Amino acid sequence: MRIIVADDDLGSRLVAQAAVESLGHQCVTVADGLAAWALIQQSPPEVLVTDRAMPGLDGVELCRRVRAAEQDGYTYIILLTAYGDPADVLSGMLAGADDYVTKPLNPIALEARLLAAARVTELHAALAETRAELAKQAHTDPLTGLSNRLGLAADLQQVHNISERYDRSYCVAICDVDYFKRFNDIYGHLAGDQALRTVAATLAAQVRDADRVYRIGGEEFLVLLPEQSVEGGRVAVERIRGRLEDLAVAHVGSELGLLTVSVGLAGSSPAHRLATSDLLAQADAALYDAKREGRNRVVVAAQLVTP
């Protein structure tokens, strides 16, 4: 573990450092709370051993700052105190300390606290990994491995905000597999699932590194194209549509006899800035037009078509 020891008493710092390093941990010592806080902001340690009474920033306030700043990680805090009053100990615990050791520092007592600290920090690390995995699963479509609507909501807003701030353009394209219900009826749901995975893989393979692909419905996908004009977006999604057609996945329920997609494209630019909800609505309307006009085609939102 990486451990920071903050104590204005040199003797206590040396005792603590010797105890920490004898157990194989990495130890950094500082003489006051402000120095400890600066280190913690740069790289939070697994354990903080801090004196309660220090000039500038005392241990109690240091505890409060550490707890207020924590996000995914957890720093186990051991408070060193020379006070015998239980109320002083309690104030430190209420501020965020996990345990305390009375001074003068006993290396055996500190070692016992560090054993407990190792168990607690390992537990918090495991919980953080679990939370991260659950968050990833919540934003991922289990069939295709693409991001889902939850992932789209955050990403789309981020791209929109950046585009507004720097006067950039971006596009969204909604892709819908043509006659997919017929495909399932003819070939079965297992084949339908494989077809969706094929579409997902093709979309992901054909876009730029900066572009993002999402499954937003049963047979609907969305491609988010940051830093892309409508003209550039049309070329990009036409390439995707053509590549899917070239794969020649059989679909006897389609006029072409192949699995194809229809695409509705809409864009937001400095000259034509749209809210994200309006942008999605325009792309969806363009997709409807693509279906109405015969499918297996890319249609740009009517508001963006140059006469």
C-alpha positions in Angstrom: 0.0 0.0 0.0 1.0 3.6 -0.5 0.9 5.4 2.9 1.2 9.1 3.7 2.3 10.0 7.2 1.5 13.6 8.3 3.0 14.7 11.6 4.8 17.8 12.8 6.8 15.8 15.3 9.9 14.3 13.7 10.2 11.5 16.2 6.7 10.3 15.5 7.2 10.5 11.7 10.4 8.4 12.0 8.7 5.7 14.1 5.7 5.6 11.8 7.9 5.4 8.7 10.0 2.6 10.1 6.8 0.6 11.1 5.3 1.1 7.7 8.4 0.2 5.6 9.1 -2.8 7.8 5.8 -4.2 6.6 6.7 -3.7 2.9 4.6 -0.6 2.3 5.6 2.5 0.5 5.8 5.5 2.9 5.8 9.2 2.2 6.2 11.6 5.2 5.3 15.2 5.5 5.4 17.7 8.4 2.0 19.3 8.1 -1.5 18.9 6.9 -1.2 21.3 3.9 1.7 19.3 2.5 -0.3 16.1 3.0 -3.4 17.6 1.3 -1.3 18.6 -1.7 0.0 15.1 -2.1 -3.4 13.6 -1.7 -4.8 15.8 -4.5 -2.1 14.6 -6.8 -2.5 10.9 -6.0 -4.7 9.6 -3.2 -3.0 7.0 -1.1 -4.5 3.8 0.2 -3.8 4.9 3.8 -3.3 8.3 5.5 -1.8 8.4 9.0 -2.2 11.9 10.3 -1.6 13.7 13.6 -4.7 15.3 15.0 -3.0 18.5 16.0 -0.9 20.2 13.4 -0.3 23.8 12.5 -2.0 25.2 9.4 -4.3 22.3 8.6 -5.0 20.0 11.4 -5.8 16.3 11.1 -9.6 16.7 11.6 -9.9 19.2 8.8 -7.6 17.0 6.6 -10.0 14.1 7.2 -12.9 16.2 6.1 -11.2 17.3 2.9 -10.2 13.8 2.0 -13.7 12.5 2.5 -15.3 15.3 0.5 -12.9 14.8 -2.4 -13.3 11.0 -2.7 -15.0 9.6 -5.7 -14.4 6.0 -6.7 -11.4 5.3 -4.5 -11.1 5.1 -0.7 -8.4 6.3 1.7 -8.2 4.6 5.0 -7.4 7.3 7.7 -5.7 6.6 11.0 -5.7 9.5 13.4 -2.8 10.0 15.8 -3.8 11.8 19.0 -2.2 12.7 22.2 -5.5 13.6 23.7 -7.1 11.3 26.2 -10.6 12.9 26.0 -12.9 10.6 24.1 -14.7 13.6 22.7 -11.6 14.6 20.8 -11.3 11.1 19.4 -14.9 11.1 18.4 -14.6 14.4 16.6 -11.9 12.9 14.5 -13.9 9.8 13.7 -16.9 12.0 12.8 -14.7 14.0 10.4 -13.9 10.8 8.5 -11.1 8.9 10.3 -11.5 5.1 10.4 -9.3 4.4 13.4 -7.0 6.1 15.9 -3.7 5.5 17.8 -2.7 7.4 20.8 0.7 9.0 21.1 3.5 8.3 21.8 3.2 6.1 18.8 3.5 2.3 19.5 4.7 0.5 16.3 2.7 -2.7 17.2 -0.5 -0.6 17.6 0.1 1.0 14.2 0.9 -2.4 12.6 -2.5 -3.7 13.8 -4.3 -0.8 12.3 -2.5 -1.2 9.0 -3.6 -4.8 8.8 -7.2 -3.7 9.2 -6.5 -0.9 6.6 -5.3 -3.5 4.1 -8.5 -5.5 4.4 -10.7 -2.5 4.1 -8.9 -1.0 1.1 -9.0 -4.3 -0.7 -12.7 -4.5 -0.1 -13.2 -1.0 -1.4 -11.1 -1.7 -4.5 -13.2 -4.8 -5.2 -16.4 -2.8 -4.8 -15.1 -0.1 -7.1 -14.4 -2.8 -9.8 -17.9 -4.2 -9.3 -19.5 -0.8 -9.7 -17.5 0.0 -12.8 -18.5 -3.4 -14.3 -22.1 -2.8 -13.5 -22.0 0.7 -15.0 -20.4 -0.7 -18.1 -23.1 -3.4 -18.4 -25.9 -0.9 -17.9 -24.5 1.1 -20.9 -23.9 -2.0 -23.1 -26.2 -3.9 -25.4 -25.7 -7.6 -24.4 -26.4 -9.0 -27.9 -24.1 -6.9 -30.0 -21.6 -5.4 -27.4 -22.4 -1.9 -28.6 -23.3 0.9 -26.3 -27.1 1.3 -25.8 -29.4 4.3 -25.3 -28.0 5.1 -21.9 -24.5 5.4 -23.3 -25.9 7.4 -26.2 -27.5 10.0 -24.0 -24.3 11.0 -22.2 -22.1 10.8 -25.3 -24.5 12.8 -27.5 -24.7 15.6 -25.0 -21.0 15.7 -24.7 -20.4 15.9 -28.4 -23.2 18.6 -28.7 -21.6 20.7 -25.9 -18.1 20.5 -27.6 -19.6 21.4 -31.0 -21.3 24.4 -29.5 -18.3 25.6 -27.6 -15.9 25.4 -30.6 -18.4 26.1 -33.4 -18.1 22.6 -34.9 -20.5 20.4 -36.8 -21.6 16.8 -36.1 -24.1 14.3 -37.4 -26.3 11.4 -36.3 -27.4 8.6 -38.5 -30.2 6.2 -37.5 -30.0 2.9 -39.3 -32.8 0.4 -39.5 -32.6 -3.1 -40.8 -35.1 -3.5 -43.7 -37.9 -6.0 -43.2 -36.3 -7.4 -40.1 -39.6 -8.9 -38.8 -39.9 -10.9 -42.0 -36.3 -12.0 -41.6 -37.1 -13.4 -38.1 -40.2 -15.1 -39.4 -38.4 -16.7 -42.3 -35.1 -17.7 -40.7 -35.8 -17.7 -37.0 -34.8 -15.6 -34.1 -31.3 -17.2 -33.7 -30.5 -16.2 -37.3 -32.0 -12.8 -36.6 -29.7 -12.3 -33.6 -26.8 -13.3 -35.8 -27.9 -10.8 -38.4 -28.0 -8.0 -35.9 -24.5 -8.9 -34.7 -23.3 -8.8 -38.3 -24.9 -5.4 -38.8 -23.3 -4.1 -35.5 -19.9 -5.4 -36.5 -20.1 -3.9 -39.9 -21.1 -0.5 -38.6 -18.3 -0.6 -36.0 -15.7 -1.6 -38.6 -16.7 1.1 -41.2 -16.6 4.2 -39.0 -13.7 6.4 -37.9 -12.1 5.9 -34.5 -13.8 9.1 -33.3 -17.2 7.9 -34.4 -19.5 5.9 -32.1 -22.1 3.2 -32.8 -25.1 2.3 -30.6 -27.9 -0.2 -30.7 -31.0 1.9 -29.8 -33.8 -0.5 -30.4 -34.6 -4.0 -31.7 -33.2 -3.5 -35.2 -32.3 0.1 -34.9 -28.7 1.5 -34.7 -27.4 5.0 -34.4 -24.0 6.3 -35.6 -22.7 9.4 -33.9 -20.3 11.3 -36.1 -18.4 14.1 -34.3 -16.6 16.8 -36.3 -18.5 15.8 -39.4 -20.5 17.9 -41.9 -23.8 16.6 -43.4 -22.0 16.1 -46.7 -19.2 14.1 -45.1 -21.8 12.2 -43.0 -23.7 11.2 -46.1 -20.6 9.8 -47.7 -19.7 7.9 -44.5 -23.1 6.3 -44.0 -23.5 5.5 -47.7 -20.3 3.6 -47.4 -21.8 1.6 -44.5 -25.0 0.9 -46.4 -23.1 -0.3 -49.4 -20.8 -2.5 -47.3 -23.8 -4.2 -45.7 -25.3 -4.8 -49.2 -22.0 -6.2 -50.4 -22.0 -8.8 -47.6 -24.9 -10.4 -49.5 -26.7 -11.8 -46.4 -29.6 -13.7 -47.9 -33.1 -12.3 -47.1 -35.8 -13.7 -49.4 -38.4 -11.5 -47.7 -36.7 -8.4 -49.2 -37.2 -7.1 -52.7 -33.4 -7.2 -53.3 -33.1 -10.7 -51.8 -30.4 -9.4 -49.4 -30.3 -8.0 -45.9 -30.1 -4.2 -46.2 -30.5 -1.1 -44.1 -32.3 2.3 -44.5 -30.6 5.3 -43.0 -31.8 8.8 -41.9 -29.2 11.4 -41.4 -29.3 14.8 -39.6 -26.7 17.2 -38.6 -26.0 20.2 -36.4 -23.7 23.0 -37.5 -22.8 26.5 -36.5 -25.2 27.7 -39.2 -28.0 25.3 -38.2 -27.6 24.5 -34.5 -30.2 22.0 -33.1 -31.0 20.7 -29.7 -30.1 17.0 -29.4 -33.8 16.1 -29.2 -34.6 18.0 -32.4 -31.5 16.4 -34.1 -32.7 12.9 -33.3 -36.3 13.8 -34.4 -35.0 15.0 -37.7 -32.9 11.9 -38.2 -35.9 9.7 -37.3 -38.1 11.6 -39.8 -35.4 11.1 -42.5 -35.3 7.4 -41.7 -39.1 7.3 -42.2 -38.6 8.9 -45.6 -36.0 6.4 -46.5 -38.4 3.6 -45.8 -41.2 5.3 -47.7 -39.0 5.9 -50.7 -38.2 2.2 -51.1 -35.6 1.3 -48.4 -31.9 0.4 -48.8 -31.0 4.1 -49.1 -29.6 7.1 -47.2 -31.9 10.1 -46.8 -30.8 13.4 -45.3 -33.2 15.4 -43.1 -35.4 17.6 -45.3 -34.3 20.8 -43.5 -30.7 20.2 -44.5 -31.2 19.4 -48.2 -29.9 22.1 -50.5 -32.4 23.1 -53.2 
